[in-house]
Amino acid sequence: MTKKGKKKGLEKAIVAQPVRVPYGALFRMFLLGSVAVVAAIYAIWRHYTVPHVPMLVPVTAPTEIPAPDLDPAPAPSH
C-alpha cells in the first residue's frame, strides 16, 4: 500500500467504454423483422377474406357399383 492507503497500480479510475452499436446490422434486422410481421399479417388477412378457388377436377355424381351375388352358387352335380 502507498502512503494514502491506495493499492499500487489502481491510481487511474477504470472508465467503462460505451458499446459501439453496428447500426447497419441493427437496421437490417429491424427491416427483416418488419417484413416478416407484414407478411404474416397479409397471410392471415388473405386466408380469412379471399374465397378459395374451386378444385380443378369437377365432382361427379357417384355411380352405382354392382354388388356381388351373395347367394351361394349351386353345387355342380356329377
PyMOL Python script that loads the backbone (N, CA, C, O; Angstrom):
from pymol import cmd

cmd.read_pdbstr("""\
ATOM      1  N   MET A   1       0.850  -1.172   0.000  1.00  0.00           N
ATOM      2  CA  MET A   1       0.000   0.000   0.000  1.00  0.00           C
ATOM      3  C   MET A   1       0.894   1.233   0.000  1.00  0.00           C
ATOM      4  O   MET A   1       2.004   1.239   0.533  1.00  0.00           O
ATOM      5  N   THR A   2       0.368   2.248  -0.609  1.00  0.00           N
ATOM      6  CA  THR A   2       1.102   3.506  -0.630  1.00  0.00           C
ATOM      7  C   THR A   2       0.726   4.320   0.596  1.00  0.00           C
ATOM      8  O   THR A   2      -0.033   3.870   1.455  1.00  0.00           O
ATOM      9  N   LYS A   3       1.258   5.498   0.658  1.00  0.00           N
ATOM     10  CA  LYS A   3       1.051   6.337   1.837  1.00  0.00           C
ATOM     11  C   LYS A   3      -0.420   6.732   2.021  1.00  0.00           C
ATOM     12  O   LYS A   3      -0.868   6.899   3.156  1.00  0.00           O
ATOM     13  N   LYS A   4      -1.158   6.881   0.957  1.00  0.00           N
ATOM     14  CA  LYS A   4      -2.533   7.352   1.071  1.00  0.00           C
ATOM     15  C   LYS A   4      -3.527   6.209   1.204  1.00  0.00           C
ATOM     16  O   LYS A   4      -4.730   6.469   1.191  1.00  0.00           O
ATOM     17  N   GLY A   5      -3.103   4.983   1.330  1.00  0.00           N
ATOM     18  CA  GLY A   5      -3.998   3.861   1.537  1.00  0.00           C
ATOM     19  C   GLY A   5      -4.530   3.245   0.243  1.00  0.00           C
ATOM     20  O   GLY A   5      -5.468   2.448   0.285  1.00  0.00           O
ATOM     21  N   LYS A   6      -3.960   3.593  -0.880  1.00  0.00           N
ATOM     22  CA  LYS A   6      -4.410   3.027  -2.153  1.00  0.00           C
ATOM     23  C   LYS A   6      -3.465   1.918  -2.564  1.00  0.00           C
ATOM     24  O   LYS A   6      -2.276   1.952  -2.248  1.00  0.00           O
ATOM     25  N   LYS A   7      -3.991   0.950  -3.261  1.00  0.00           N
ATOM     26  CA  LYS A   7      -3.146  -0.118  -3.758  1.00  0.00           C
ATOM     27  C   LYS A   7      -2.362   0.377  -4.963  1.00  0.00           C
ATOM     28  O   LYS A   7      -2.816   1.240  -5.715  1.00  0.00           O
ATOM     29  N   LYS A   8      -1.214  -0.174  -5.121  1.00  0.00           N
ATOM     30  CA  LYS A   8      -0.359   0.239  -6.223  1.00  0.00           C
ATOM     31  C   LYS A   8      -0.956  -0.252  -7.545  1.00  0.00           C
ATOM     32  O   LYS A   8      -1.399  -1.397  -7.633  1.00  0.00           O
ATOM     33  N   GLY A   9      -0.971   0.582  -8.550  1.00  0.00           N
ATOM     34  CA  GLY A   9      -1.478   0.238  -9.865  1.00  0.00           C
ATOM     35  C   GLY A   9      -2.942   0.568 -10.060  1.00  0.00           C
ATOM     36  O   GLY A   9      -3.428   0.436 -11.184  1.00  0.00           O
ATOM     37  N   LEU A  10      -3.672   0.984  -9.056  1.00  0.00           N
ATOM     38  CA  LEU A  10      -5.087   1.321  -9.192  1.00  0.00           C
ATOM     39  C   LEU A  10      -5.328   2.821  -9.052  1.00  0.00           C
ATOM     40  O   LEU A  10      -6.421   3.253  -8.687  1.00  0.00           O
ATOM     41  N   GLU A  11      -4.292   3.609  -9.348  1.00  0.00           N
ATOM     42  CA  GLU A  11      -4.450   5.052  -9.219  1.00  0.00           C
ATOM     43  C   GLU A  11      -5.415   5.613 -10.259  1.00  0.00           C
ATOM     44  O   GLU A  11      -6.154   6.557  -9.977  1.00  0.00           O
ATOM     45  N   LYS A  12      -5.410   5.038 -11.450  1.00  0.00           N
ATOM     46  CA  LYS A  12      -6.289   5.532 -12.502  1.00  0.00           C
ATOM     47  C   LYS A  12      -7.660   4.858 -12.354  1.00  0.00           C
ATOM     48  O   LYS A  12      -7.753   3.650 -12.141  1.00  0.00           O
ATOM     49  N   ALA A  13      -8.683   5.640 -12.469  1.00  0.00           N
ATOM     50  CA  ALA A  13     -10.043   5.097 -12.371  1.00  0.00           C
ATOM     51  C   ALA A  13     -10.369   4.324 -13.653  1.00  0.00           C
ATOM     52  O   ALA A  13     -10.007   4.733 -14.756  1.00  0.00           O
ATOM     53  N   ILE A  14     -11.051   3.216 -13.478  1.00  0.00           N
ATOM     54  CA  ILE A  14     -11.446   2.424 -14.624  1.00  0.00           C
ATOM     55  C   ILE A  14     -12.730   3.027 -15.186  1.00  0.00           C
ATOM     56  O   ILE A  14     -13.744   3.109 -14.494  1.00  0.00           O
ATOM     57  N   VAL A  15     -12.673   3.445 -16.444  1.00  0.00           N
ATOM     58  CA  VAL A  15     -13.805   4.094 -17.089  1.00  0.00           C
ATOM     59  C   VAL A  15     -14.408   3.107 -18.083  1.00  0.00           C
ATOM     60  O   VAL A  15     -13.701   2.567 -18.934  1.00  0.00           O
ATOM     61  N   ALA A  16     -15.701   2.876 -17.977  1.00  0.00           N
ATOM     62  CA  ALA A  16     -16.381   1.980 -18.900  1.00  0.00           C
ATOM     63  C   ALA A  16     -16.520   2.661 -20.251  1.00  0.00           C
ATOM     64  O   ALA A  16     -16.949   3.811 -20.344  1.00  0.00           O
ATOM     65  N   GLN A  17     -16.156   1.942 -21.282  1.00  0.00           N
ATOM     66  CA  GLN A  17     -16.264   2.464 -22.635  1.00  0.00           C
ATOM     67  C   GLN A  17     -17.673   2.175 -23.169  1.00  0.00           C
ATOM     68  O   GLN A  17     -18.209   1.089 -22.950  1.00  0.00           O
ATOM     69  N   PRO A  18     -18.255   3.124 -23.850  1.00  0.00           N
ATOM     70  CA  PRO A  18     -19.580   2.858 -24.422  1.00  0.00           C
ATOM     71  C   PRO A  18     -19.475   1.778 -25.514  1.00  0.00           C
ATOM     72  O   PRO A  18     -18.481   1.700 -26.236  1.00  0.00           O
ATOM     73  N   VAL A  19     -20.503   0.967 -25.611  1.00  0.00           N
ATOM     74  CA  VAL A  19     -20.516  -0.113 -26.583  1.00  0.00           C
ATOM     75  C   VAL A  19     -20.838   0.462 -27.954  1.00  0.00           C
ATOM     76  O   VAL A  19     -21.781   1.238 -28.105  1.00  0.00           O
ATOM     77  N   ARG A  20     -20.054   0.079 -28.941  1.00  0.00           N
ATOM     78  CA  ARG A  20     -20.327   0.527 -30.308  1.00  0.00           C
ATOM     79  C   ARG A  20     -21.429  -0.344 -30.892  1.00  0.00           C
ATOM     80  O   ARG A  20     -21.332  -1.572 -30.899  1.00  0.00           O
ATOM     81  N   VAL A  21     -22.459   0.296 -31.372  1.00  0.00           N
ATOM     82  CA  VAL A  21     -23.601  -0.417 -31.926  1.00  0.00           C
ATOM     83  C   VAL A  21     -23.434  -0.464 -33.446  1.00  0.00           C
ATOM     84  O   VAL A  21     -23.276   0.583 -34.074  1.00  0.00           O
ATOM     85  N   PRO A  22     -23.466  -1.652 -34.047  1.00  0.00           N
ATOM     86  CA  PRO A  22     -23.390  -1.733 -35.513  1.00  0.00           C
ATOM     87  C   PRO A  22     -24.740  -1.340 -36.126  1.00  0.00           C
ATOM     88  O   PRO A  22     -25.629  -2.179 -36.269  1.00  0.00           O
ATOM     89  N   TYR A  23     -24.882  -0.094 -36.475  1.00  0.00           N
ATOM     90  CA  TYR A  23     -26.162   0.427 -36.929  1.00  0.00           C
ATOM     91  C   TYR A  23     -26.626  -0.224 -38.232  1.00  0.00           C
ATOM     92  O   TYR A  23     -27.830  -0.379 -38.440  1.00  0.00           O
ATOM     93  N   GLY A  24     -25.718  -0.600 -39.097  1.00  0.00           N
ATOM     94  CA  GLY A  24     -26.104  -1.259 -40.341  1.00  0.00           C
ATOM     95  C   GLY A  24     -26.787  -2.585 -40.081  1.00  0.00           C
ATOM     96  O   GLY A  24     -27.838  -2.868 -40.657  1.00  0.00           O
ATOM     97  N   ALA A  25     -26.201  -3.401 -39.218  1.00  0.00           N
ATOM     98  CA  ALA A  25     -26.794  -4.693 -38.889  1.00  0.00           C
ATOM     99  C   ALA A  25     -28.103  -4.499 -38.115  1.00  0.00           C
ATOM    100  O   ALA A  25     -29.066  -5.236 -38.330  1.00  0.00           O
ATOM    101  N   LEU A  26     -28.139  -3.528 -37.232  1.00  0.00           N
ATOM    102  CA  LEU A  26     -29.357  -3.252 -36.469  1.00  0.00           C
ATOM    103  C   LEU A  26     -30.498  -2.847 -37.396  1.00  0.00           C
ATOM    104  O   LEU A  26     -31.633  -3.285 -37.209  1.00  0.00           O
ATOM    105  N   PHE A  27     -30.208  -2.017 -38.390  1.00  0.00           N
ATOM    106  CA  PHE A  27     -31.229  -1.581 -39.347  1.00  0.00           C
ATOM    107  C   PHE A  27     -31.702  -2.753 -40.201  1.00  0.00           C
ATOM    108  O   PHE A  27     -32.900  -2.892 -40.450  1.00  0.00           O
ATOM    109  N   ARG A  28     -30.771  -3.601 -40.654  1.00  0.00           N
ATOM    110  CA  ARG A  28     -31.160  -4.752 -41.476  1.00  0.00           C
ATOM    111  C   ARG A  28     -32.055  -5.711 -40.697  1.00  0.00           C
ATOM    112  O   ARG A  28     -33.038  -6.215 -41.239  1.00  0.00           O
ATOM    113  N   MET A  29     -31.727  -5.966 -39.440  1.00  0.00           N
ATOM    114  CA  MET A  29     -32.550  -6.877 -38.635  1.00  0.00           C
ATOM    115  C   MET A  29     -33.929  -6.276 -38.373  1.00  0.00           C
ATOM    116  O   MET A  29     -34.930  -6.992 -38.382  1.00  0.00           O
ATOM    117  N   PHE A  30     -33.986  -4.973 -38.140  1.00  0.00           N
ATOM    118  CA  PHE A  30     -35.279  -4.320 -37.955  1.00  0.00           C
ATOM    119  C   PHE A  30     -36.101  -4.396 -39.234  1.00  0.00           C
ATOM    120  O   PHE A  30     -37.308  -4.631 -39.181  1.00  0.00           O
ATOM    121  N   LEU A  31     -35.462  -4.199 -40.380  1.00  0.00           N
ATOM    122  CA  LEU A  31     -36.158  -4.262 -41.657  1.00  0.00           C
ATOM    123  C   LEU A  31     -36.653  -5.683 -41.931  1.00  0.00           C
ATOM    124  O   LEU A  31     -37.783  -5.866 -42.385  1.00  0.00           O
ATOM    125  N   LEU A  32     -35.830  -6.675 -41.666  1.00  0.00           N
ATOM    126  CA  LEU A  32     -36.226  -8.068 -41.870  1.00  0.00           C
ATOM    127  C   LEU A  32     -37.394  -8.449 -40.953  1.00  0.00           C
ATOM    128  O   LEU A  32     -38.333  -9.116 -41.387  1.00  0.00           O
ATOM    129  N   GLY A  33     -37.336  -8.033 -39.708  1.00  0.00           N
ATOM    130  CA  GLY A  33     -38.428  -8.310 -38.776  1.00  0.00           C
ATOM    131  C   GLY A  33     -39.715  -7.615 -39.191  1.00  0.00           C
ATOM    132  O   GLY A  33     -40.800  -8.183 -39.060  1.00  0.00           O
ATOM    133  N   SER A  34     -39.601  -6.399 -39.688  1.00  0.00           N
ATOM    134  CA  SER A  34     -40.789  -5.667 -40.146  1.00  0.00           C
ATOM    135  C   SER A  34     -41.427  -6.352 -41.342  1.00  0.00           C
ATOM    136  O   SER A  34     -42.650  -6.462 -41.415  1.00  0.00           O
ATOM    137  N   VAL A  35     -40.613  -6.811 -42.277  1.00  0.00           N
ATOM    138  CA  VAL A  35     -41.135  -7.518 -43.448  1.00  0.00           C
ATOM    139  C   VAL A  35     -41.826  -8.810 -43.011  1.00  0.00           C
ATOM    140  O   VAL A  35     -42.876  -9.157 -43.551  1.00  0.00           O
ATOM    141  N   ALA A  36     -41.258  -9.520 -42.052  1.00  0.00           N
ATOM    142  CA  ALA A  36     -41.854 -10.766 -41.570  1.00  0.00           C
ATOM    143  C   ALA A  36     -43.204 -10.507 -40.914  1.00  0.00           C
ATOM    144  O   ALA A  36     -44.147 -11.268 -41.128  1.00  0.00           O
ATOM    145  N   VAL A  37     -43.311  -9.458 -40.129  1.00  0.00           N
ATOM    146  CA  VAL A  37     -44.584  -9.138 -39.462  1.00  0.00           C
ATOM    147  C   VAL A  37     -45.634  -8.744 -40.491  1.00  0.00           C
ATOM    148  O   VAL A  37     -46.782  -9.176 -40.398  1.00  0.00           O
ATOM    149  N   VAL A  38     -45.257  -7.931 -41.469  1.00  0.00           N
ATOM    150  CA  VAL A  38     -46.208  -7.516 -42.506  1.00  0.00           C
ATOM    151  C   VAL A  38     -46.650  -8.720 -43.327  1.00  0.00           C
ATOM    152  O   VAL A  38     -47.828  -8.830 -43.668  1.00  0.00           O
ATOM    153  N   ALA A  39     -45.734  -9.623 -43.652  1.00  0.00           N
ATOM    154  CA  ALA A  39     -46.089 -10.817 -44.426  1.00  0.00           C
ATOM    155  C   ALA A  39     -47.031 -11.719 -43.645  1.00  0.00           C
ATOM    156  O   ALA A  39     -47.952 -12.293 -44.226  1.00  0.00           O
ATOM    157  N   ALA A  40     -46.824 -11.854 -42.352  1.00  0.00           N
ATOM    158  CA  ALA A  40     -47.716 -12.680 -41.535  1.00  0.00           C
ATOM    159  C   ALA A  40     -49.114 -12.062 -41.459  1.00  0.00           C
ATOM    160  O   ALA A  40     -50.111 -12.778 -41.545  1.00  0.00           O
ATOM    161  N   ILE A  41     -49.191 -10.758 -41.301  1.00  0.00           N
ATOM    162  CA  ILE A  41     -50.492 -10.083 -41.257  1.00  0.00           C
ATOM    163  C   ILE A  41     -51.215 -10.251 -42.593  1.00  0.00           C
ATOM    164  O   ILE A  41     -52.419 -10.508 -42.618  1.00  0.00           O
ATOM    165  N   TYR A  42     -50.486 -10.106 -43.703  1.00  0.00           N
ATOM    166  CA  TYR A  42     -51.092 -10.269 -45.024  1.00  0.00           C
ATOM    167  C   TYR A  42     -51.580 -11.703 -45.228  1.00  0.00           C
ATOM    168  O   TYR A  42     -52.657 -11.916 -45.783  1.00  0.00           O
ATOM    169  N   ALA A  43     -50.802 -12.676 -44.788  1.00  0.00           N
ATOM    170  CA  ALA A  43     -51.201 -14.078 -44.962  1.00  0.00           C
ATOM    171  C   ALA A  43     -52.465 -14.390 -44.165  1.00  0.00           C
ATOM    172  O   ALA A  43     -53.352 -15.083 -44.665  1.00  0.00           O
ATOM    173  N   ILE A  44     -52.559 -13.895 -42.945  1.00  0.00           N
ATOM    174  CA  ILE A  44     -53.758 -14.135 -42.132  1.00  0.00           C
ATOM    175  C   ILE A  44     -54.962 -13.430 -42.749  1.00  0.00           C
ATOM    176  O   ILE A  44     -56.047 -14.007 -42.824  1.00  0.00           O
ATOM    177  N   TRP A  45     -54.779 -12.191 -43.190  1.00  0.00           N
ATOM    178  CA  TRP A  45     -55.878 -11.462 -43.833  1.00  0.00           C
ATOM    179  C   TRP A  45     -56.346 -12.194 -45.084  1.00  0.00           C
ATOM    180  O   TRP A  45     -57.548 -12.347 -45.298  1.00  0.00           O
ATOM    181  N   ARG A  46     -55.410 -12.646 -45.909  1.00  0.00           N
ATOM    182  CA  ARG A  46     -55.772 -13.331 -47.153  1.00  0.00           C
ATOM    183  C   ARG A  46     -56.462 -14.666 -46.868  1.00  0.00           C
ATOM    184  O   ARG A  46     -57.390 -15.051 -47.579  1.00  0.00           O
ATOM    185  N   HIS A  47     -56.015 -15.358 -45.845  1.00  0.00           N
ATOM    186  CA  HIS A  47     -56.604 -16.659 -45.522  1.00  0.00           C
ATOM    187  C   HIS A  47     -58.074 -16.528 -45.143  1.00  0.00           C
ATOM    188  O   HIS A  47     -58.886 -17.378 -45.511  1.00  0.00           O
ATOM    189  N   TYR A  48     -58.422 -15.480 -44.417  1.00  0.00           N
ATOM    190  CA  TYR A  48     -59.793 -15.346 -43.922  1.00  0.00           C
ATOM    191  C   TYR A  48     -60.699 -14.503 -44.809  1.00  0.00           C
ATOM    192  O   TYR A  48     -61.912 -14.514 -44.600  1.00  0.00           O
ATOM    193  N   THR A  49     -60.173 -13.773 -45.785  1.00  0.00           N
ATOM    194  CA  THR A  49     -61.033 -12.892 -46.570  1.00  0.00           C
ATOM    195  C   THR A  49     -61.173 -13.303 -48.024  1.00  0.00           C
ATOM    196  O   THR A  49     -62.225 -13.051 -48.612  1.00  0.00           O
ATOM    197  N   VAL A  50     -60.185 -13.913 -48.629  1.00  0.00           N
ATOM    198  CA  VAL A  50     -60.241 -14.260 -50.051  1.00  0.00           C
ATOM    199  C   VAL A  50     -60.909 -15.620 -50.191  1.00  0.00           C
ATOM    200  O   VAL A  50     -60.512 -16.568 -49.513  1.00  0.00           O
ATOM    201  N   PRO A  51     -61.916 -15.738 -51.056  1.00  0.00           N
ATOM    202  CA  PRO A  51     -62.572 -17.044 -51.236  1.00  0.00           C
ATOM    203  C   PRO A  51     -61.617 -18.038 -51.888  1.00  0.00           C
ATOM    204  O   PRO A  51     -60.772 -17.673 -52.705  1.00  0.00           O
ATOM    205  N   HIS A  52     -61.771 -19.286 -51.510  1.00  0.00           N
ATOM    206  CA  HIS A  52     -60.898 -20.326 -52.035  1.00  0.00           C
ATOM    207  C   HIS A  52     -61.288 -20.669 -53.465  1.00  0.00           C
ATOM    208  O   HIS A  52     -62.467 -20.622 -53.819  1.00  0.00           O
ATOM    209  N   VAL A  53     -60.320 -21.008 -54.273  1.00  0.00           N
ATOM    210  CA  VAL A  53     -60.559 -21.391 -55.659  1.00  0.00           C
ATOM    211  C   VAL A  53     -61.098 -22.819 -55.664  1.00  0.00           C
ATOM    212  O   VAL A  53     -60.588 -23.667 -54.932  1.00  0.00           O
ATOM    213  N   PRO A  54     -62.128 -23.106 -56.482  1.00  0.00           N
ATOM    214  CA  PRO A  54     -62.629 -24.476 -56.522  1.00  0.00           C
ATOM    215  C   PRO A  54     -61.567 -25.408 -57.112  1.00  0.00           C
ATOM    216  O   PRO A  54     -60.661 -24.975 -57.823  1.00  0.00           O
ATOM    217  N   MET A  55     -61.703 -26.671 -56.803  1.00  0.00           N
ATOM    218  CA  MET A  55     -60.736 -27.646 -57.309  1.00  0.00           C
ATOM    219  C   MET A  55     -60.859 -27.756 -58.826  1.00  0.00           C
ATOM    220  O   MET A  55     -61.920 -27.486 -59.389  1.00  0.00           O
ATOM    221  N   LEU A  56     -59.793 -28.145 -59.471  1.00  0.00           N
ATOM    222  CA  LEU A  56     -59.781 -28.215 -60.926  1.00  0.00           C
ATOM    223  C   LEU A  56     -60.571 -29.413 -61.449  1.00  0.00           C
ATOM    224  O   LEU A  56     -61.066 -29.367 -62.575  1.00  0.00           O
ATOM    225  N   VAL A  57     -60.700 -30.463 -60.679  1.00  0.00           N
ATOM    226  CA  VAL A  57     -61.416 -31.659 -61.106  1.00  0.00           C
ATOM    227  C   VAL A  57     -62.877 -31.504 -60.689  1.00  0.00           C
ATOM    228  O   VAL A  57     -63.162 -31.299 -59.509  1.00  0.00           O
ATOM    229  N   PRO A  58     -63.813 -31.600 -61.652  1.00  0.00           N
ATOM    230  CA  PRO A  58     -65.219 -31.465 -61.267  1.00  0.00           C
ATOM    231  C   PRO A  58     -65.681 -32.682 -60.466  1.00  0.00           C
ATOM    232  O   PRO A  58     -65.205 -33.800 -60.661  1.00  0.00           O
ATOM    233  N   VAL A  59     -66.593 -32.432 -59.590  1.00  0.00           N
ATOM    234  CA  VAL A  59     -67.129 -33.512 -58.762  1.00  0.00           C
ATOM    235  C   VAL A  59     -68.252 -34.173 -59.546  1.00  0.00           C
ATOM    236  O   VAL A  59     -69.190 -33.503 -59.981  1.00  0.00           O
ATOM    237  N   THR A  60     -68.159 -35.469 -59.724  1.00  0.00           N
ATOM    238  CA  THR A  60     -69.201 -36.200 -60.449  1.00  0.00           C
ATOM    239  C   THR A  60     -70.084 -36.923 -59.447  1.00  0.00           C
ATOM    240  O   THR A  60     -69.684 -37.197 -58.316  1.00  0.00           O
ATOM    241  N   ALA A  61     -71.298 -37.225 -59.896  1.00  0.00           N
ATOM    242  CA  ALA A  61     -72.220 -37.958 -59.038  1.00  0.00           C
ATOM    243  C   ALA A  61     -71.708 -39.389 -58.888  1.00  0.00           C
ATOM    244  O   ALA A  61     -71.199 -39.967 -59.848  1.00  0.00           O
ATOM    245  N   PRO A  62     -71.835 -39.949 -57.726  1.00  0.00           N
ATOM    246  CA  PRO A  62     -71.345 -41.318 -57.556  1.00  0.00           C
ATOM    247  C   PRO A  62     -72.187 -42.284 -58.383  1.00  0.00           C
ATOM    248  O   PRO A  62     -73.410 -42.168 -58.455  1.00  0.00           O
ATOM    249  N   THR A  63     -71.511 -43.223 -58.995  1.00  0.00           N
ATOM    250  CA  THR A  63     -72.226 -44.225 -59.794  1.00  0.00           C
ATOM    251  C   THR A  63     -72.476 -45.452 -58.939  1.00  0.00           C
ATOM    252  O   THR A  63     -71.780 -45.703 -57.955  1.00  0.00           O
ATOM    253  N   GLU A  64     -73.484 -46.208 -59.338  1.00  0.00           N
ATOM    254  CA  GLU A  64     -73.828 -47.400 -58.562  1.00  0.00           C
ATOM    255  C   GLU A  64     -72.912 -48.541 -58.985  1.00  0.00           C
ATOM    256  O   GLU A  64     -72.789 -48.852 -60.169  1.00  0.00           O
ATOM    257  N   ILE A  65     -72.289 -49.142 -58.017  1.00  0.00           N
ATOM    258  CA  ILE A  65     -71.396 -50.260 -58.278  1.00  0.00           C
ATOM    259  C   ILE A  65     -72.205 -51.536 -58.046  1.00  0.00           C
ATOM    260  O   ILE A  65     -72.813 -51.692 -56.987  1.00  0.00           O
ATOM    261  N   PRO A  66     -72.221 -52.443 -59.013  1.00  0.00           N
ATOM    262  CA  PRO A  66     -72.998 -53.663 -58.801  1.00  0.00           C
ATOM    263  C   PRO A  66     -72.406 -54.489 -57.673  1.00  0.00           C
ATOM    264  O   PRO A  66     -71.204 -54.752 -57.635  1.00  0.00           O
ATOM    265  N   ALA A  67     -73.262 -54.886 -56.767  1.00  0.00           N
ATOM    266  CA  ALA A  67     -72.822 -55.699 -55.629  1.00  0.00           C
ATOM    267  C   ALA A  67     -72.734 -57.156 -56.052  1.00  0.00           C
ATOM    268  O   ALA A  67     -73.523 -57.602 -56.884  1.00  0.00           O
ATOM    269  N   PRO A  68     -71.803 -57.896 -55.505  1.00  0.00           N
ATOM    270  CA  PRO A  68     -71.711 -59.308 -55.882  1.00  0.00           C
ATOM    271  C   PRO A  68     -72.908 -60.087 -55.342  1.00  0.00           C
ATOM    272  O   PRO A  68     -73.514 -59.710 -54.339  1.00  0.00           O
ATOM    273  N   ASP A  69     -73.229 -61.162 -56.019  1.00  0.00           N
ATOM    274  CA  ASP A  69     -74.340 -62.009 -55.606  1.00  0.00           C
ATOM    275  C   ASP A  69     -73.935 -62.742 -54.333  1.00  0.00           C
ATOM    276  O   ASP A  69     -72.920 -63.438 -54.313  1.00  0.00           O
ATOM    277  N   LEU A  70     -74.709 -62.593 -53.289  1.00  0.00           N
ATOM    278  CA  LEU A  70     -74.351 -63.182 -52.006  1.00  0.00           C
ATOM    279  C   LEU A  70     -74.896 -64.594 -51.832  1.00  0.00           C
ATOM    280  O   LEU A  70     -74.541 -65.280 -50.874  1.00  0.00           O
ATOM    281  N   ASP A  71     -75.768 -65.041 -52.763  1.00  0.00           N
ATOM    282  CA  ASP A  71     -76.289 -66.407 -52.671  1.00  0.00           C
ATOM    283  C   ASP A  71     -75.205 -67.375 -53.140  1.00  0.00           C
ATOM    284  O   ASP A  71     -74.514 -67.126 -54.128  1.00  0.00           O
ATOM    285  N   PRO A  72     -75.074 -68.478 -52.414  1.00  0.00           N
ATOM    286  CA  PRO A  72     -74.053 -69.429 -52.855  1.00  0.00           C
ATOM    287  C   PRO A  72     -74.447 -70.066 -54.186  1.00  0.00           C
ATOM    288  O   PRO A  72     -75.621 -70.322 -54.452  1.00  0.00           O
ATOM    289  N   ALA A  73     -73.469 -70.305 -54.981  1.00  0.00           N
ATOM    290  CA  ALA A  73     -73.722 -70.940 -56.282  1.00  0.00           C
ATOM    291  C   ALA A  73     -74.113 -72.400 -56.044  1.00  0.00           C
ATOM    292  O   ALA A  73     -73.619 -73.033 -55.111  1.00  0.00           O
ATOM    293  N   PRO A  74     -74.990 -72.924 -56.879  1.00  0.00           N
ATOM    294  CA  PRO A  74     -75.383 -74.344 -56.694  1.00  0.00           C
ATOM    295  C   PRO A  74     -74.163 -75.243 -56.931  1.00  0.00           C
ATOM    296  O   PRO A  74     -73.310 -74.972 -57.777  1.00  0.00           O
ATOM    297  N   ALA A  75     -74.124 -76.285 -56.171  1.00  0.00           N
ATOM    298  CA  ALA A  75     -73.011 -77.240 -56.290  1.00  0.00           C
ATOM    299  C   ALA A  75     -73.139 -77.988 -57.618  1.00  0.00           C
ATOM    300  O   ALA A  75     -74.235 -78.385 -58.012  1.00  0.00           O
ATOM    301  N   PRO A  76     -72.035 -78.170 -58.287  1.00  0.00           N
ATOM    302  CA  PRO A  76     -72.109 -78.912 -59.560  1.00  0.00           C
ATOM    303  C   PRO A  76     -72.451 -80.374 -59.312  1.00  0.00           C
ATOM    304  O   PRO A  76     -71.940 -80.980 -58.370  1.00  0.00           O
ATOM    305  N   SER A  77     -73.296 -80.933 -60.134  1.00  0.00           N
ATOM    306  CA  SER A  77     -73.681 -82.340 -59.983  1.00  0.00           C
ATOM    307  C   SER A  77     -72.812 -83.197 -60.890  1.00  0.00           C
ATOM    308  O   SER A  77     -72.488 -82.796 -62.008  1.00  0.00           O
ATOM    309  N   HIS A  78     -72.427 -84.400 -60.401  1.00  0.00           N
ATOM    310  CA  HIS A  78     -71.579 -85.297 -61.188  1.00  0.00           C
ATOM    311  C   HIS A  78     -72.358 -86.299 -61.920  1.00  0.00           C
ATOM    312  O   HIS A  78     -71.786 -87.127 -62.629  1.00  0.00           O
TER     313      HIS A  78
END
""", "prot")
cmd.dss("prot")
cmd.show_as("cartoon", "prot")
cmd.util.cbc("prot")
cmd.orient("prot")
